[in-house]
Amino acid sequence: MNMSAARGVRGTRERLVVIGGDAAGMSAASQARRLRSAEELDIVAFERGHFTSYSACGIPYWVGGDVPDRDQLIARTAEEHRARDIDLRMRTEVTEIDVAGGRVRARDVDSGAESWTSYDKLVIATGARPIRPDMPGVDAPGVHGVQTLDDGQALIDTLAHTRGRRAVVVGAGYIGVEMAEALINRGYEVTVVNRGSEPMSTLDPDMGRLVHQAMEGLGITMVDDAEVTKILTGEDGRVRAVATEDAEYPADVVVLGIGVRPQTTLARAAGLPLGNHDGLLTDLAMRVRGHENIWAGGDCVEVLDLVSGQERHIALGTHANKHGQVIGTNAAGGYATFPGVVGTAVSKVCDLEIARTGLREKDARRAGLQYVTATIESTSRAGYYPSASTMTVKMLAERRTGRLLGVQIVGREGAGKRVDIAAVALTAGMTVEQMVSLDLGYAPPFSPVWDPVLVAARKAAKAVNAGPS
């Protein structure tokens, strides 16, 4: 059916098609519906999984038992979306985008039946796919990736029926660290095998070392500078160990936490523009570059780093929901923009809080920036106040201008969310000298007289003013 014929069937209504039923896709659909009625705009959304609008970031805490019920992670069910006149088709996978014809081909996952659906406007929110290395044994029973609620349920089922209590986590990024905590909470002996020199490669190695030490203090065995070469199985075909070039680590369950890549296979096949990280490239309105009626958002896109000025791929639910709001507004005929990010993230492993925003040292070097660093130790509250905990703050500033470039924080309770101070300062383009004068809230139960972030800013300002060493 050509576009004019399709429009005739629908009368004067436009059709918005959304590929992907999680954060970015359904935020876009919901926002478009708020602005345009069902009489003005048809909205059809495709989701290949069993769930929609859920928090993937909450899966480690569900696995670990902090969140007792899976459904608590679901913000809005398929039925709730349909009640708002969104034609949400679950267990339906889009297999082709016909840009010239203005249509998508979709396949029912359970029956295999295929059909074409025309669109006037298209939203691509296909998310990211976990990195699953091509190695022997990676598909054996007991080896799990953790990306969707289905993945989380499969892991929980394995944990419930596995006799042994030995777990190996492959990778020490956010997912790896959070899954290590979840398995510790479930009473497992946990080994983390990490290809890098320290865990949390989103931090500089000196700050990652603090995370390493704390994880070992929790009873987690850390194996750094080691790459998994194969997963060994027993006579029953189930996983029994993880092997590197130098050693084997017994395992009754293995969790892959190596990271994710943009899921842009459809976009690539359709000839849509991709960046250096294989993410879709969009303008400030989240419109796919060179395509007036196609938008993209969430983990499948690259975004502008406001500090370095370069494109980055950052898979976070915070960005995805904002992208969806912007896309839905624009697809409904309004106007909104997403200017970019500064790369803020926070995580924890048991009582250790880990936060970062802006550039690491290697990011600054890659961007051609000259910089100074300042690292300080302080406390979350006044030192004399009960339960004051220590934290380490590292700050990067541009050598000549003093512009803030990045902040990393590792500490106990009260440390992590302090990174938000730096995130605001980065977004505003502040210098470290300007940060020193920030009027932050103070009382002994909440902070020392000099907040740790300001202590780091003061030290960084001195380094800037000292000039080249």
SVG drawing of the C-alpha trace seen along z (x, -y; Angstrom):
<svg xmlns="http://www.w3.org/2000/svg" viewBox="-11 -33 68 69">
<polyline fill="none" stroke="black" stroke-width="0.4" points="0.0,0.0 1.5,-3.4 1.4,-6.4 -1.5,-8.2 -3.6,-5.1 -2.7,-4.5 -3.6,-8.1 -6.9,-7.6 -7.8,-4.6 -7.0,-6.7 -8.7,-9.9 -6.7,-13.0 -5.1,-11.3 -1.3,-10.9 0.3,-7.7 3.2,-7.6 5.0,-4.3 7.3,-3.5 9.9,-0.7 10.7,0.3 8.4,0.3 10.7,-0.7 11.9,-4.1 12.5,-6.2 9.9,-4.7 6.9,-4.7 7.9,-8.1 7.7,-9.4 4.4,-7.7 2.9,-8.9 4.1,-12.5 2.7,-12.5 -0.6,-11.3 -0.8,-14.0 -0.4,-16.6 -2.5,-15.0 -5.8,-13.1 -6.5,-9.7 -8.7,-11.5 -5.7,-13.4 -2.9,-10.9 -2.7,-7.1 0.1,-5.7 1.3,-2.2 4.2,-0.8 6.0,2.5 7.8,4.3 9.4,7.8 9.5,8.7 7.0,9.5 7.2,6.2 7.1,2.5 8.1,-0.7 10.3,1.0 13.4,0.1 16.3,2.1 18.5,0.3 16.6,1.9 17.2,5.5 20.3,6.0 18.4,4.9 15.5,7.3 18.0,10.1 19.7,9.2 16.4,9.1 16.3,5.4 13.2,5.2 11.1,8.2 8.6,8.1 9.4,7.9 6.3,5.9 7.6,3.0 10.0,2.3 7.2,1.8 6.2,-1.9 3.3,-1.3 1.8,1.9 0.8,2.6 -2.8,2.5 -2.3,-1.0 -0.7,-2.2 -3.6,-0.8 -6.1,-2.5 -4.6,-5.8 -5.2,-4.9 -1.8,-3.7 -1.9,-0.5 0.9,1.4 1.8,4.7 3.7,6.9 5.9,9.9 6.2,8.2 9.6,7.6 10.2,5.1 12.5,6.8 12.8,4.1 12.4,0.4 11.4,-0.7 12.4,-4.4 11.4,-5.1 8.0,-3.5 7.3,-4.9 6.6,-1.5 8.0,1.2 7.8,4.9 6.9,6.7 6.9,10.3 4.9,11.9 7.5,13.6 5.2,16.5 3.4,17.3 6.0,16.0 3.3,14.1 4.6,11.0 2.9,7.8 3.7,4.3 2.6,1.1 2.8,-2.3 3.9,-5.4 3.9,-9.2 6.4,-9.6 8.7,-7.0 10.5,-6.7 13.4,-4.3 14.0,-3.3 15.6,0.1 17.9,-0.2 21.2,1.5 22.3,5.1 24.6,6.8 28.1,7.6 28.2,11.4 31.7,12.6 32.2,15.3 33.8,18.0 33.3,21.7 30.6,22.3 29.1,18.9 25.6,20.3 25.8,23.0 23.0,23.3 24.0,21.2 25.5,18.4 23.4,15.2 23.4,11.7 21.2,9.2 19.5,6.7 15.8,7.3 13.2,8.4 13.2,11.7 16.9,12.0 16.5,11.1 13.8,13.8 16.0,16.4 18.9,15.6 16.6,15.7 15.3,19.1 18.8,20.4 19.9,19.2 16.8,20.9 17.7,24.3 21.5,24.2 23.0,26.3 26.4,24.7 27.2,21.2 30.0,20.1 29.4,17.2 31.7,15.6 30.9,12.1 32.7,11.3 33.3,7.6 33.6,4.9 31.6,2.0 28.3,0.8 26.4,4.0 29.3,6.2 29.7,4.4 26.0,4.2 25.5,7.9 28.5,8.8 26.6,7.0 23.4,8.9 25.1,12.2 26.9,11.4 23.5,10.5 22.2,13.9 25.0,15.7 27.3,16.6 31.0,16.7 31.7,14.1 34.7,13.8 34.9,10.8 37.1,11.3 38.0,8.0 39.9,7.2 41.0,3.8 43.6,2.9 41.0,1.8 37.2,2.1 34.9,-0.7 36.7,-1.8 34.5,-4.9 36.8,-6.1 40.5,-6.9 42.6,-3.9 43.6,-5.6 39.9,-5.9 39.1,-2.5 41.7,-1.1 39.6,-2.4 36.7,-0.4 38.9,2.7 40.0,2.5 36.5,2.0 35.1,4.9 37.9,7.2 36.9,5.9 33.4,7.2 34.7,10.7 34.7,10.5 37.6,12.0 38.9,9.5 40.9,10.7 42.1,7.8 44.1,7.7 42.5,11.0 40.4,11.9 38.0,14.8 38.9,17.2 36.2,19.8 33.5,21.1 34.0,24.7 31.1,27.1 30.5,30.4 29.2,33.7 25.6,32.3 26.4,29.5 26.1,26.8 28.8,24.3 31.4,25.5 34.2,22.8 35.4,19.7 38.9,19.9 41.5,17.3 44.9,17.9 46.4,18.4 43.7,19.9 40.3,21.4 37.7,20.1 35.0,22.6 31.4,21.4 27.9,22.7 26.5,19.6 28.1,17.0 26.9,13.4 28.1,11.4 28.6,7.8 30.8,6.7 28.8,3.8 26.4,2.9 26.4,1.6 23.7,-0.3 21.1,2.0 21.2,0.4 21.0,3.4 17.7,2.2 18.9,-1.3 22.1,-0.3 20.1,1.9 17.8,-1.0 20.8,-3.3 20.3,-5.6 23.4,-7.5 25.5,-6.0 28.4,-7.4 31.7,-6.1 30.1,-4.1 27.5,-2.6 24.8,-4.7 22.2,-6.7 23.1,-10.3 20.4,-12.9 20.1,-16.7 19.1,-18.6 15.4,-17.7 16.4,-14.0 15.5,-13.8 17.7,-11.4 20.0,-13.5 18.8,-13.9 15.4,-12.5 12.5,-14.9 10.0,-12.4 12.3,-9.9 13.4,-10.4 15.6,-8.2 16.3,-8.1 17.5,-6.0 20.4,-3.5 20.5,-3.3 21.7,-6.8 24.9,-8.8 24.7,-12.1 26.8,-15.3 29.2,-15.5 28.9,-19.1 32.4,-19.0 34.5,-17.5 32.2,-18.5 32.4,-15.0 29.7,-12.4 29.4,-9.6 27.3,-6.5 25.9,-6.5 23.2,-3.9 21.2,-5.4 17.5,-5.5 17.7,-9.1 18.7,-10.1 16.2,-7.7 13.3,-9.2 14.3,-12.8 14.9,-11.8 11.3,-10.3 9.8,-13.6 11.6,-15.6 10.7,-13.2 7.1,-13.0 6.8,-16.7 8.3,-17.2 6.5,-14.3 3.2,-15.8 4.0,-19.1 5.6,-20.9 9.2,-21.9 11.8,-20.7 15.5,-20.0 18.0,-17.8 21.2,-19.7 23.5,-17.0 25.0,-15.4 28.0,-15.7 28.2,-12.0 26.9,-11.7 26.5,-8.3 26.2,-6.9 26.3,-3.3 27.1,-1.3 28.5,2.0 27.0,2.7 27.8,-0.4 30.4,-1.8 29.1,-4.7 30.7,-5.4 30.0,-8.5 31.4,-10.3 30.6,-13.2 32.5,-14.9 35.8,-13.7 38.4,-11.2 42.1,-12.0 42.2,-9.9 39.1,-11.6 40.7,-15.0 43.8,-13.9 41.8,-12.4 40.0,-15.8 43.4,-17.6 42.8,-19.4 45.6,-20.3 44.4,-19.8 45.3,-19.7 44.0,-17.3 43.2,-17.6 42.4,-14.7 41.2,-15.1 39.9,-13.0 37.1,-14.4 34.0,-13.3 30.3,-13.3 29.4,-15.2 31.2,-17.3 34.1,-15.1 32.7,-15.2 29.2,-14.3 28.2,-10.6 28.5,-8.3 30.6,-10.7 32.1,-8.6 35.1,-9.2 35.1,-9.9 37.7,-10.6 37.0,-13.3 39.0,-13.8 38.6,-16.8 39.9,-17.7 40.2,-21.3 41.4,-22.9 45.0,-24.1 44.7,-27.7 41.1,-28.6 40.2,-26.7 37.1,-25.3 35.8,-22.3 36.3,-19.1 35.3,-16.3 34.7,-14.9 34.9,-11.4 33.8,-10.4 34.2,-7.2 33.0,-6.9 30.4,-5.7 26.9,-7.0 26.4,-10.5 29.2,-10.5 27.5,-9.5 24.9,-12.2 27.4,-14.9 28.3,-14.4 25.2,-16.4 26.9,-19.6 29.6,-19.0 27.1,-18.0 25.4,-21.3 28.7,-23.2 29.8,-21.3 26.5,-22.1 26.9,-25.8 30.5,-25.9 31.8,-27.0 35.4,-27.3 36.8,-25.6 37.4,-29.1 33.7,-29.9 32.8,-26.6 34.7,-27.5 32.1,-30.3 29.0,-28.1 26.5,-28.7 25.8,-25.1 23.7,-24.0 25.6,-23.3 24.8,-21.7 26.9,-19.2 24.6,-16.2 24.9,-16.9 28.4,-18.3 31.6,-19.7 31.8,-23.5 33.7,-23.1 31.8,-20.5 34.2,-17.9 33.4,-19.0 34.4,-22.6 37.6,-21.4 38.5,-19.7 37.6,-22.8 39.8,-24.9 42.7,-22.6 42.1,-22.5 42.0,-26.3 45.4,-26.5 46.8,-24.1 45.4,-26.2 46.8,-29.4 50.2,-27.8 50.6,-27.6 52.6,-24.9 54.8,-22.8"/>
</svg>
